[in-house]
Amino acid sequence: MPAIIVGLDGSPESLAAADWAAREATQREAQLCLVHATDMVASLYVPYMGVPAPGAIEAHREWSERLLGEAESRLTERHPGLRVTTQQAETEAVAALLAAAKDAELLVLGSRGFGTVAGFLVGSVALAVVARSERPVVLVRAGEHAHVEHLPDAAGAGSAIAPCRDVVLGLDLAEPDDAVVEFAFESARRRAAGLRVVHGWNPATVYGYGAVLDSGLSADLAEETRHGLNDVLRPWQDKFPGVEMRAQAVIGSPGRHLVHASRDASLVVVGRKRSHAPAVGRIGPIAQAVLHHACAPVAVVPHD
């Protein structure tokens, strides 16, 4: 059975990630594995000495077992029929999560709340995992609940039974990788949601630096690019006829446009080109911007 992996450290954002992953696993008919790694809790070590405090290892094991057990019970109660397993890893968190997700469909992590720069604080563990993972990684912020993914009901209130908000795909028209596009279409299909494809770009300097100021020229260039988008996406529309897709070509920073689109999205999907040095990894500037500022969960899909 396919599996979805969640990194759990007891924080509000990791618990929100577990809830999101449980809903996703139910949609995919996959099992859910909750993973806790020892070094996710910095207080385990004596300051400046780099060694565990006396009794800390055993206390942490007990706390970890309780954390995983309570999360497992809560998720199976909310999602009857969902198979949930747990795993404790007494090793470095990034390595533990990458190893656990090696053969998984998806790895889900939490993204911390608002920071001082009007964005989300993506922890060093999450960033390192995203940069190196061979599997898609989804980051979920604290406070993400099921009803937030759905449109308001007739009374204007959030409702988990209302239609799902669009999935948003950031697409590089120069490198439209199949893995990224398919992930987005599949995500929209599972949610019975629309798919909004956003391609942000800047006109070549041959048009002059004032091109974006000329509304007529800008509109013509955007329309031409949108036709190119539709040509690239037509085979995928044929493969997923039930997904209502809208292609949008916009002039300006792709990251900024995707962050704006995330305000009413259920999921934002971006690609990450694999590094020639996998041990180091990389996250491009567009994915970085979306990870730190998007209002919706973000899926980062690695591709060649």
PAZAPA-4460 file (N, C-alpha, C; in steps of 0.05 Angstrom, whole numbers, plus 32768, in hexadecimal, padded with zeros to 4 digits):
% residues 304
    n_x    n_y    n_z   ca_x   ca_y   ca_z    c_x    c_y    c_z   seq   type   mol
   8011   7FE8   8000   8000   8000   8000   8012   8019   8000     1      M     A
   800B   802D   7FEF   801B   8045   7FEF   8019   8054   800A     2      P     A
   802E   8064   8010   802F   8071   802A   8034   808F   8027     3      A     A
   8029   809D   803A   802F   80BA   803E   803D   80BD   8058     4      I     A
   8053   80CB   8058   8064   80CE   8070   8060   80EA   807C     5      I     A
   805E   80EC   8096   805B   8106   80A4   8071   8108   80B9     6      V     A
   807F   811F   80B9   8092   8125   80CE   8084   8131   80E5     7      G     A
   8085   8125   80FD   8075   812E   8114   8088   8135   812B     8      L     A
   8086   814E   8135   8097   8156   814C   8087   8162   8162     9      D     A
   806C   8161   8161   805B   816B   8176   8053   8188   8173    10      G     A
   805F   8196   8160   8058   81B2   815C   803D   81B5   814E    11      S     A
   8030   81CC   8151   8015   81D0   8144   8017   81CB   8126    12      P     A
   802D   81D4   8119   802E   81D1   80FC   8032   81B4   80F4    13      E     A
   8040   81A4   8104   8043   8188   80FD   8029   8178   8101    14      S     A
   8019   8180   8115   7FFF   8174   811A   7FEC   817B   8103    15      L     A
   7FEE   8194   80F9   7FDE   819C   80E2   7FE6   818D   80CA    16      A     A
   8000   8188   80C7   800A   8178   80B0   8000   815C   80B2    17      A     A
   7FFE   8150   80CA   7FF4   8135   80CD   7FD7   8134   80C6    18      A     A
   7FC7   8148   80CE   7FAB   8149   80C6   7FA8   814A   80A8    19      D     A
   7FB7   815C   809B   7FB6   815F   807E   7FBE   8145   8070    20      W     A
   7FD3   8138   807A   7FDD   811F   806E   7FC8   8109   8071    21      A     A
   7FBA   8109   8088   7FA5   80F4   808C   7F8F   80F7   8077    22      A     A
   7F87   8110   8072   7F72   8115   805E   7F7C   810C   8042    23      R     A
   7F96   8113   803D   7FA1   810B   8023   7FA4   80ED   8020    24      E     A
   7FAC   80E0   8035   7FAE   80C2   8035   7F93   80B5   8030    25      A     A
   7F7E   80C0   803C   7F63   80B6   8038   7F5B   80B9   801A    26      T     A
   7F61   80D0   800F   7F5B   80D4   7FF2   7F6A   80C0   7FE0    27      Q     A
   7F83   80BB   7FE7   7F95   80AA   7FD7   7F92   808C   7FDD    28      R     A
   7F83   8086   7FF2   7F81   806B   7FFC   7F9D   8060   8003    29      E     A
   7FAC   8071   8011   7FC7   806A   8019   7FC9   8068   8037    30      A     A
   7FDE   805B   8041   7FE2   805B   805E   7FF2   8073   8066    31      Q     A
   7FF1   807A   807F   7FFE   8091   808A   8013   8088   809F    32      L     A
   802B   8093   809C   8040   808C   80AF   804A   80A6   80BD    33      C     A
   8048   80A7   80D8   8051   80BD   80E8   806D   80B8   80F1    34      L     A
   807F   80CA   80EB   809C   80C7   80F1   80A5   80DD   8104    35      V     A
   80B2   80D4   811A   80BE   80E7   812C   80DC   80E1   812F    36      H     A
   80EC   80F5   812A   8109   80F2   812D   8113   8101   8146    37      A     A
   8127   80F5   8153   8130   80FF   816D   8138   811C   816D    38      T     A
   8148   8124   8158   8153   813E   815A   8140   8154   8151    39      D     A
   8126   814D   814E   8112   8162   8149   810E   8174   8161    40      M     A
   8117   816B   8179   8114   817A   8191   812F   8183   819C    41      V     A
   8136   819C   8198   8151   81A6   819E   8157   81A5   81BC    42      A     A
   8142   81A6   81CD   8146   81A6   81EA   8151   818C   81F5    43      S     A
   8153   8178   81E4   815E   815E   81EC   817B   8160   81F4    44      L     A
   8189   8175   81EB   81A6   8177   81EF   81AD   818C   8203    45      Y     A
   81C4   8187   8211   81CF   819A   8224   81DB   81B1   8214    46      V     A
   81D5   81CA   8219   81E0   81E0   820A   81FE   81E0   8209    47      P     A
   8209   81E5   81F2   8226   81E7   81EC   8235   81CD   81EF    48      Y     A
   8228   81B7   81F6   8237   819E   81FA   8231   818A   81E4    49      M     A
   821A   818C   81D7   8213   817A   81C1   820D   815E   81CA    50      G     A
   8206   815A   81E3   8200   813F   81ED   81E4   8141   81FB    51      V     A
   81D5   812A   81FB   81BB   812A   8208   81BD   8130   8226    52      P     A
   81AA   813E   8230   81A8   8142   824D   81A2   8128   825B    53      A     A
   81AB   8125   8274   81A6   810C   8283   8188   8105   8283    54      P     A
   8183   80EC   827C   8167   80E2   827B   8157   80EC   8264    55      G     A
   8162   80FD   8253   8153   810A   823D   814A   80F5   8228    56      A     A
   815C   80E2   8222   8156   80CF   820D   813D   80BF   8214    57      I     A
   813D   80B4   822C   8126   80A3   8234   810D   80B3   8237    58      E     A
   810F   80CC   8242   80F8   80DD   8244   80ED   80E4   8228    59      A     A
   80FF   80E9   8216   80F7   80F0   81FB   80EA   80D8   81ED    60      H     A
   80F4   80C0   81F1   80E8   80A9   81E5   80CB   80A5   81EF    61      R     A
   80C7   80A9   8209   80AC   80A7   8214   809A   80BC   8208    62      E     A
   80A4   80D5   8207   8094   80EB   81FB   808E   80E5   81DE    63      W     A
   80A2   80DB   81CF   809E   80D6   81B3   8089   80C0   81AF    64      S     A
   808A   80AB   81BF   8076   8096   81BD   805A   80A1   81C3    65      E     A
   8058   80B2   81D7   803E   80BE   81DE   8034   80D0   81C8    66      R     A
   8046   80E0   81BD   803F   80F2   81A7   8034   80E3   818F    67      L     A
   8043   80CE   8187   803B   80BE   816F   8021   80AF   8175    68      L     A
   801F   80A4   818D   8007   8094   8194   7FEE   80A6   8194    69      G     A
   7FF0   80BE   81A0   7FD9   80CF   81A1   7FD1   80D9   8185    70      E     A
   7FE5   80DF   8175   7FDF   80E7   8159   7FD2   80D1   8149    71      A     A
   7FDC   80B9   814D   7FD1   80A2   813F   7FB4   809E   8147    72      E     A
   7FAE   809F   8161   7F93   809B   816A   7F80   80B1   8160    73      S     A
   7F89   80CA   8160   7F79   80E0   8157   7F72   80DD   8139    74      R     A
   7F86   80D6   8129   7F82   80D4   810C   7F71   80BC   8104    75      L     A
   7F75   80A6   8112   7F64   808F   810B   7F47   8093   8114    76      T     A
   7F43   80A2   8129   7F28   80A9   8132   7F1A   80BB   811D    77      E     A
   7F29   80CE   8113   7F1E   80E1   80FF   7F1B   80D4   80E4    78      R     A
   7F2B   80C1   80DE   7F2B   80B4   80C3   7F29   8096   80C6    79      H     A
   7F11   808B   80CC   7F0E   806E   80CF   7F17   8060   80B5    80      P     A
   7F26   804B   80B9   7F2F   803C   80A1   7F4B   8044   8098    81      G     A
   7F54   805B   80A2   7F70   8064   809B   7F84   8054   80AB    82      L     A
   7F97   8048   809D   7FAC   8039   80AA   7FC3   804C   80B2    83      R     A
   7FC9   804E   80CC   7FDD   8060   80D5   7FF3   8050   80E4    84      V     A
   800C   8055   80DC   8023   8049   80EA   8034   805F   80F5    85      T     A
   8046   8057   8108   8058   806B   8114   8075   8061   8112    86      T     A
   8087   8074   8113   80A4   806D   8112   80B4   8081   8122    87      Q     A
   80C4   8077   8135   80D7   8088   8143   80F2   8084   8137    88      Q     A
   8100   809A   8132   811B   8098   8126   812E   80A8   8138    89      A     A
   8141   809A   8144   8154   80A7   8155   816D   80AE   8144    90      E     A
   8168   80C1   8132   817D   80CA   8120   8176   80E6   8117    91      T     A
   8188   80F2   8107   8184   810D   80FE   816B   810F   80ED    92      E     A
   815B   8125   80F2   8140   8126   80E8   813F   8126   80C9    93      A     A
   8150   8135   80BC   814F   8136   809F   8153   811B   8093    94      V     A
   8168   810D   809C   816F   80F3   8092   8158   80DF   8098    95      A     A
   814C   80E1   80B0   8136   80CF   80B7   811E   80D3   80A5    96      A     A
   8117   80EC   80A0   80FF   80F1   808F   8104   80E9   8072    97      L     A
   811C   80EF   8068   8122   80E7   804C   8122   80C9   8049    98      L     A
   812D   80BB   805D   812D   809E   805C   8110   8092   805D    99      A     A
   8100   809E   806F   80E5   8094   8072   80D4   8099   8059   100      A     A
   80DA   80AE   804A   80CA   80B5   8033   80D5   80AA   8019   101      A     A
   80EA   809B   801A   80F8   8091   8002   80E5   8084   7FEE   102      K     A
   80D3   8074   7FF8   80C0   8065   7FE6   80A3   806F   7FEA   103      D     A
   80A0   8086   7FF7   8085   808F   7FFD   8079   809F   7FE5   104      A     A
   805F   80A2   7FE5   8052   80B3   7FD1   8057   80D1   7FD7   105      E     A
   8059   80D7   7FF1   8059   80F3   7FF9   8065   80F5   8015   106      L     A
   8073   810C   801A   807D   8112   8034   8071   812D   803C   107      L     A
   8066   812E   8054   8057   8146   805D   8064   8151   8077   108      V     A
   806A   816B   8077   8077   8178   808E   8068   8191   8095   109      L     A
   806C   819B   80AD   8060   81B3   80B6   8071   81CC   80B0   110      G     A
   8063   81E2   80AC   8070   81FC   80A7   8067   820F   80BD   111      S     A
   807A   821B   80CA   8073   822C   80E2   8062   8244   80DA   112      R     A
   8058   8252   80EF   8046   8268   80EB   8054   8281   80E1   113      G     A
   8046   8297   80E1   8051   82B0   80D6   806A   82B9   80E5   114      F     A
   807E   82C1   80D5   8096   82CC   80E1   8096   82EA   80E0   115      G     A
   80AE   82F6   80E3   80B0   8313   80E5   80B2   8320   80CA   116      T     A
   80B3   8310   80B4   80B6   831B   8099   809D   8316   8089   117      V     A
   8086   8315   8097   806C   8311   8089   806B   82F8   8079   118      A     A
   8077   82E3   8083   8077   82CA   8075   8078   82B3   8089   119      G     A
   8078   829A   807F   807A   8283   8091   8097   827C   8095   120      F     A
   809C   8272   80AD   80B7   8269   80B4   80B9   824B   80AD   121      L     A
   80C8   8246   8098   80CC   822A   8091   80E6   8221   809E   122      V     A
   80E4   820D   80B0   80FB   8205   80C0   8111   81F9   80B0   123      G     A
   8129   81F7   80BC   8140   81ED   80AE   813C   81D0   80A6   124      S     A
   812F   81C0   80B7   812A   81A4   80B0   8118   81A2   8098   125      V     A
   8102   81B1   8097   80F0   81B0   8081   80FE   81B9   8067   126      A     A
   810D   81CE   8068   811B   81D8   8050   812F   81C4   8046   127      L     A
   813E   81B7   8058   8152   81A3   8050   8144   818B   8044   128      A     A
   812E   8183   804F   811F   816C   8044   8114   8173   8028   129      V     A
   8108   818A   8025   80FD   8192   800B   8113   8193   7FF6   130      V     A
   812A   819D   7FFE   8141   81A0   7FEB   814C   8186   7FE2   131      A     A
   8149   8171   7FF2   8157   8158   7FEB   8144   8140   7FE5   132      R     A
   812B   8143   7FEB   8118   812D   7FE8   8115   8124   7FCB   133      S     A
   8114   810A   7FC7   810E   80FF   7FAC   80F0   80FB   7FA8   134      E     A
   80E0   8100   7FBD   80C3   80FD   7FBC   80B6   8119   7FC0   135      R     A
   809E   811D   7FB6   8090   8136   7FBB   808D   813B   7FD9   136      P     A
   8091   8155   7FE1   808F   815D   7FFC   8079   8173   7FFE   137      V     A
   8067   8170   8012   8053   8185   8016   8058   8192   8031   138      V     A
   8058   81AD   8031   805B   81BC   804A   8040   81C8   8051   139      L     A
   8038   81C3   806A   801D   81CC   8074   8022   81DE   808C   140      V     A
   8015   81F5   808B   8018   8209   80A1   8006   8202   80B9   141      R     A
   800D   820C   80D0   7FFC   8209   80E7   7FE1   8217   80E2   142      A     A
   7FCC   820B   80EC   7FB1   8217   80E9   7FA3   820E   80D0   143      G     A
   7FB0   81FD   80C0   7FA3   81F2   80A8   7F8E   81DD   80AF   144      E     A
   7F75   81E3   80AA   7F5F   81D0   80B0   7F51   81C8   8097   145      H     A
   7F42   81B2   8099   7F34   81A7   8082   7F22   81BC   8074   146      A     A
   7F13   81CB   8084   7F00   81DE   8077   7F0E   81F4   8068   147      H     A
   7F28   81FA   806F   7F36   8210   8061   7F3B   8209   8044   148      V     A
   7F3D   81EF   803E   7F42   81E7   8022   7F29   81EA   8011   149      E     A
   7F12   81F0   801D   7EF9   81F0   800E   7EEE   820D   800C   150      H     A
   7EDE   8211   7FF7   7ED1   822B   7FF4   7EBD   822F   800A   151      L     A
   7EB6   8248   8010   7EA1   824D   8024   7E86   8243   801A   152      P     A
   7E76   823B   802E   7E5B   8232   8027   7E48   824A   8022   153      D     A
   7E2F   8245   801F   7E1C   825A   8018   7E1B   8270   802D   154      A     A
   7E21   8269   8045   7E21   827D   805B   7E3B   828C   805E   155      A     A
   7E4E   8284   804D   7E68   8291   804E   7E7C   8286   8062   156      G     A
   7E74   826F   806E   7E85   8262   8082   7E95   824C   8075   157      A     A
   7EAC   8246   8080   7EBD   8230   8077   7EAE   8215   807A   158      G     A
   7EAF   8204   8066   7EA1   81EB   8068   7EB0   81D5   8059   159      S     A
   7EB4   81BF   8067   7EC3   81A8   805B   7EB2   8199   8047   160      A     A
   7E98   81A0   8044   7E88   8192   8031   7E83   81A4   8018   161      I     A
   7E8D   81BC   8018   7E8C   81CE   8001   7EA1   81C5   7FED   162      A     A
   7E9F   81CE   7FD4   7EB4   81C7   7FC0   7ECF   81D0   7FC8   163      P     A
   7EE3   81C1   7FC0   7EFF   81C7   7FC7   7F09   81DF   7FB7   164      C     A
   7F1A   81EE   7FC4   7F27   8204   7FB5   7F3A   81F9   7FA0   165      R     A
   7F41   820A   7F8D   7F53   8202   7F77   7F6E   81F8   7F81   166      D     A
   7F79   81E6   7F72   7F96   81E0   7F74   7FA4   81F3   7F61   167      V     A
   7FBA   81FE   7F6A   7FCA   8211   7F5A   7FE4   8205   7F52   168      V     A
   7FEB   8205   7F39   8004   81FA   7F2F   8015   8211   7F23   169      L     A
   802D   8213   7F2D   8041   8226   7F22   8050   8217   7F0C   170      G     A
   804E   821F   7EF4   805A   8211   7EDD   806E   8222   7ECF   171      L     A
   8086   8216   7ECB   809B   8223   7EBB   8097   8219   7E9E   172      D     A
   808E   822B   7E8D   8088   8223   7E72   80A1   821A   7E63   173      L     A
   80B9   8223   7E6B   80D1   821A   7E5E   80D8   81FD   7E66   174      A     A
   80CF   81F4   7E7E   80D5   81D9   7E88   80BC   81CD   7E95   175      E     A
   80A8   81C7   7E85   808F   81BD   7E91   8091   819F   7E97   176      P     A
   809D   8199   7EAF   80A3   817D   7EB6   8089   816D   7EBB   177      D     A
   8088   8155   7EB0   8070   8144   7EB2   8069   813D   7ECF   178      D     A
   807E   8138   7EE0   8078   8130   7EFB   8069   8145   7F0B   179      A     A
   8071   815E   7F06   8065   8175   7F14   8048   8179   7F0B   180      V     A
   8044   8178   7EF0   802A   817D   7EE5   8017   8167   7EED   181      V     A
   8020   814E   7EEC   800F   8137   7EF3   8007   8138   7F10   182      E     A
   8019   8140   7F22   8013   8142   7F3E   7FFC   8156   7F42   183      F     A
   7FFE   816D   7F34   7FE9   8181   7F38   7FCE   8178   7F2D   184      A     A
   7FCE   816B   7F15   7FB5   8161   7F0B   7FA9   814C   7F1C   185      F     A
   7FB9   813A   7F26   7FAF   8124   7F38   7FA4   8130   7F52   186      E     A
   7FB2   8145   7F5D   7FA8   8151   7F75   7F8D   815E   7F71   187      S     A
   7F8A   816B   7F5A   7F70   8178   7F54   7F5A   8163   7F50   188      A     A
   7F61   814D   7F42   7F4E   8138   7F3D   7F44   812C   7F57   189      R     A
   7F56   8126   7F6A   7F4E   811A   7F83   7F3C   812C   7F93   190      R     A
   7F40   8146   7F91   7F30   8159   7FA0   7F17   8162   7F92   191      R     A
   7F13   8159   7F79   7EFE   8163   7F68   7EFF   8181   7F67   192      A     A
   7F18   818B   7F64   7F1D   81A8   7F64   7F26   81B1   7F48   193      A     A
   7F24   81CB   7F44   7F2F   81D6   7F2C   7F4E   81D8   7F2E   194      G     A
   7F5B   81DB   7F17   7F78   81DE   7F16   7F7E   81F9   7F09   195      L     A
   7F8C   820A   7F17   7F94   8224   7F0C   7FB2   8222   7F07   196      R     A
   7FBA   8225   7EEE   7FD7   8223   7EE7   7FE1   8240   7EE3   197      V     A
   7FF5   8247   7EF2   8000   8262   7EF1   801C   8261   7EE6   198      V     A
   8021   8271   7ED1   803B   8274   7EC6   8043   8292   7EC7   199      H     A
   8055   8298   7ED9   805E   82B4   7EDB   8078   82B7   7ECB   200      G     A
   807A   82CE   7EBE   8092   82D2   7EAD   8096   82F0   7EA9   201      W     A
   80AE   82F6   7E9F   80B5   8312   7E99   80BC   8313   7E7B   202      N     A
   80B2   8328   7E6D   80B8   832A   7E50   80D6   832C   7E4B   203      P     A
   80DE   8321   7E34   80FA   8323   7E2C   8101   8341   7E27   204      A     A
   811A   8348   7E2C   8122   8364   7E29   811F   836E   7E0C   205      T     A
   811B   835C   7DF9   8117   8365   7DDD   80FE   8376   7DDB   206      V     A
   80EB   8372   7DEE   80D3   8382   7DED   80D6   839D   7DFB   207      Y     A
   80EE   83A1   7E07   80F3   83BA   7E15   80EB   83B7   7E32   208      G     A
   80F9   83C7   7E43   80F4   83C6   7E60   80D9   83D1   7E67   209      Y     A
   80CD   83DF   7E55   80B2   83EA   7E5B   809B   83D9   7E52   210      G     A
   80A2   83C0   7E4A   808D   83AE   7E40   8076   83AA   7E53   211      A     A
   807D   83A7   7E6D   8068   83A2   7E80   8057   83BA   7E85   212      V     A
   8061   83D2   7E7D   8051   83EA   7E80   803D   83EF   7E69   213      L     A
   8042   83E1   7E54   8030   83E3   7E3C   801B   83CE   7E3F   214      D     A
   8003   83D6   7E47   7FEE   83C2   7E4E   7FE6   83B1   7E35   215      S     A
   7FE6   83BE   7E1E   7FDF   83AF   7E06   7FF3   839A   7DFF   216      G     A
   800D   83A1   7DFF   8022   838D   7DFA   8022   8378   7E0F   217      L     A
   801F   837F   7E28   8020   836C   7E3D   8009   8357   7E3A   218      S     A
   7FF1   8361   7E32   7FDB   834F   7E2F   7FDF   833D   7E17   219      A     A
   7FEB   8347   7E02   7FF1   8336   7DEA   8005   8320   7DF1   220      D     A
   801A   8328   7E00   802E   8314   7E07   8023   82FF   7E1A   221      L     A
   8013   8308   7E2D   8006   82F5   7E40   7FF4   82E2   7E32   222      A     A
   7FE5   82EC   7E1E   7FD2   82DA   7E10   7FE2   82C6   7DFF   223      E     A
   7FF8   82CF   7DF3   8008   82BC   7DE3   8014   82A7   7DF5   224      E     A
   801D   82AE   7E0D   8029   829B   7E20   8013   8288   7E2A   225      T     A
   7FFB   8292   7E2E   7FE5   8281   7E38   7FDF   826C   7E23   226      R     A
   7FE0   8273   7E0A   7FDB   825F   7DF5   7FF0   8249   7DF6   227      H     A
   800A   8251   7DFB   801F   823E   7DFE   801A   822C   7E16   228      G     A
   8010   8237   7E2C   8009   8227   7E43   7FF4   8212   7E3C   229      L     A
   7FDF   821B   7E2F   7FCA   8209   7E28   7FD3   81F2   7E16   230      N     A
   7FE6   81F8   7E04   7FF1   81E3   7DF2   8000   81CE   7E03   231      D     A
   8010   81D7   7E17   801F   81C5   7E28   800C   81B4   7E39   232      V     A
   7FF6   81C0   7E42   7FE4   81B3   7E55   7FCE   81A3   7E48   233      L     A
   7FCA   81A6   7E2E   7FB4   8197   7E20   7FB5   8179   7E24   234      R     A
   7FCD   816C   7E21   7FCE   814F   7E26   7FC5   8148   7E43   235      P     A
   7FCB   8159   7E56   7FC3   8153   7E72   7FA5   8157   7E76   236      W     A
   7F9A   816A   7E68   7F7D   816D   7E69   7F6F   8155   7E5D   237      Q     A
   7F7B   814A   7E48   7F6F   8132   7E3C   7F71   811A   7E50   238      D     A
   7F87   8119   7E5F   7F8B   8103   7E72   7F79   8106   7E8B   239      K     A
   7F73   811F   7E92   7F63   8125   7EAA   7F4B   8136   7EA1   240      F     A
   7F38   8129   7E92   7F21   8139   7E88   7F0F   8144   7E9D   241      P     A
   7F0F   8139   7EB5   7EFE   8142   7ECA   7F08   815A   7ED9   242      G     A
   7F21   8162   7ED3   7F2D   8179   7EE1   7F29   8192   7ED1   243      V     A
   7F1C   81A6   7EDD   7F18   81C0   7ECF   7F31   81D0   7ED3   244      E     A
   7F3E   81D7   7EBD   7F58   81E5   7EBF   7F56   8201   7EB3   245      M     A
   7F64   8213   7EC0   7F67   822E   7EB6   7F85   8235   7EB4   246      R     A
   7F8E   823E   7E9E   7FAA   8246   7E9A   7FAD   8264   7E9C   247      A     A
   7FC0   826D   7EAB   7FC4   828A   7EB0   7FE1   8292   7EAB   248      Q     A
   7FE6   82A3   7E97   8000   82AD   7E91   8001   82CA   7E9B   249      A     A
   8013   82CF   7EAF   8014   82EA   7EBB   8030   82F5   7EBA   250      V     A
   8033   830E   7EB5   804D   831B   7EB4   8055   8323   7ED0   251      I     A
   806E   831B   7ED7   8078   8322   7EF1   8084   830A   7EFF   252      G     A
   808B   830D   7F18   8098   82F8   7F28   8085   82E0   7F2B   253      S     A
   808E   82C8   7F23   807D   82B0   7F26   8077   82AB   7F44   254      P     A
   808B   82AE   7F55   8087   82A9   7F71   8071   82BB   7F7D   255      G     A
   8072   82D5   7F75   805E   82E8   7F80   8042   82E1   7F76   256      R     A
   8040   82D9   7F5D   8025   82D2   7F53   801B   82B8   7F60   257      H     A
   802C   82A5   7F65   8024   828C   7F72   801B   8291   7F8E   258      L     A
   802A   82A2   7F9D   8022   82A9   7FB8   8007   82B6   7FB8   259      V     A
   8002   82C8   7FA5   7FE8   82D5   7FA3   7FD2   82C0   7F9D   260      H     A
   7FD8   82AE   7F8B   7FC4   8299   7F84   7FBE   8286   7F9B   261      A     A
   7FD2   8283   7FAD   7FCE   8271   7FC4   7FB9   8279   7FD7   262      S     A
   7FB1   8293   7FD6   7F9D   829D   7FEA   7F83   828F   7FE8   263      R     A
   7F7B   8285   7FD1   7F62   8276   7FCF   7F67   825B   7FC2   264      D     A
   7F7D   824E   7FC9   7F84   8234   7FBF   7F83   821F   7FD5   265      A     A
   7F7E   8206   7FCD   7F7F   81F0   7FE1   7F9B   81E4   7FE2   266      S     A
   7FAB   81E8   7FCC   7FC6   81DD   7FCA   7FD4   81EC   7FB4   267      L     A
   7FEE   81F2   7FB9   7FFF   81FE   7FA4   8015   81EA   7F9E   268      V     A
   8019   81E5   7F84   802C   81D1   7F7B   8042   81DF   7F6B   269      V     A
   805B   81DB   7F73   8072   81E6   7F65   8086   81CF   7F61   270      V     A
   8098   81D3   7F4D   80AD   81C0   7F48   80C7   81C8   7F55   271      G     A
   80D8   81B4   7F58   80F4   81B9   7F61   8106   81A8   7F51   272      R     A
   8119   81B5   7F43   812B   81A6   7F32   8140   8198   7F44   273      K     A
   8144   817F   7F3F   8157   8170   7F50   8173   817B   7F4C   274      R     A
   8183   817B   7F61   819E   8184   7F61   81B1   816F   7F57   275      S     A
   81C7   8177   7F4A   81DC   8164   7F42   81EB   8159   7F5A   276      H     A
   81E7   8166   7F71   81F3   815D   7F8A   81DD   8157   7F9E   277      A     A
   81D0   813F   7F9D   81B9   8139   7FAD   81BD   813D   7FCB   278      P     A
   81D5   8139   7FD5   81DA   813C   7FF1   81D7   8158   7FFA   279      A     A
   81DA   816B   7FE8   81D7   8188   7FEE   81BA   8191   7FE9   280      V     A
   81B1   818A   7FD1   8196   8192   7FC9   8194   81B0   7FC2   281      G     A
   817C   81B7   7FB8   8178   81D3   7FB1   815A   81D8   7FB0   282      R     A
   8153   81F1   7FB5   8137   81FB   7FB2   8139   8214   7FA2   283      I     A
   812C   8216   7F8C   812D   822D   7F7B   811F   8245   7F88   284      G     A
   8123   825D   7F7D   8118   8275   7F89   80F9   8276   7F88   285      P     A
   80ED   826B   7F74   80D0   826B   7F73   80C4   825A   7F89   286      I     A
   80CF   8241   7F8B   80C5   822F   7FA0   80CB   823B   7FBC   287      A     A
   80E2   8248   7FBF   80E8   8255   7FD9   80D3   826A   7FE0   288      Q     A
   80CC   827B   7FCC   80B9   8290   7FD1   809E   8284   7FD9   289      A     A
   8095   8270   7FCB   807B   8263   7FD0   807B   8256   7FEC   290      V     A
   8091   8247   7FF2   8092   823A   800C   8090   824D   8023   291      L     A
   809D   8264   8021   809D   8277   8037   8085   8289   8039   292      H     A
   8076   828C   8023   8061   82A0   8023   8045   8296   801B   293      H     A
   8042   827E   8010   8028   8275   8007   8015   8271   801F   294      A     A
   7FFC   8275   801A   7FE7   8273   802F   7FDB   8256   8030   295      C     A
   7FE2   8246   801C   7FD7   822B   801A   7FED   8216   801D   296      A     A
   7FE7   81FD   8022   7FFC   81E8   8021   800B   81E9   8006   297      P     A
   8024   81E3   8007   8035   81E4   7FEF   8042   81C9   7FEA   298      V     A
   803E   81BE   7FD2   804B   81A5   7FCA   8062   81AC   7FB8   299      A     A
   807A   81A2   7FBF   8092   81A5   7FAF   8099   818A   7FA2   300      V     A
   8098   8189   7F88   809B   8170   7F79   80B6   8171   7F6B   301      V     A
   80C8   815E   7F73   80E3   815D   7F66   80E1   8153   7F49   302      P     A
   80F2   815E   7F38   80F3   8154   7F1C   810F   8158   7F11   303      H     A
   8115   814A   7EFB   812F   814C   7EEE   8131   8164   7EDD   304      D     A
***
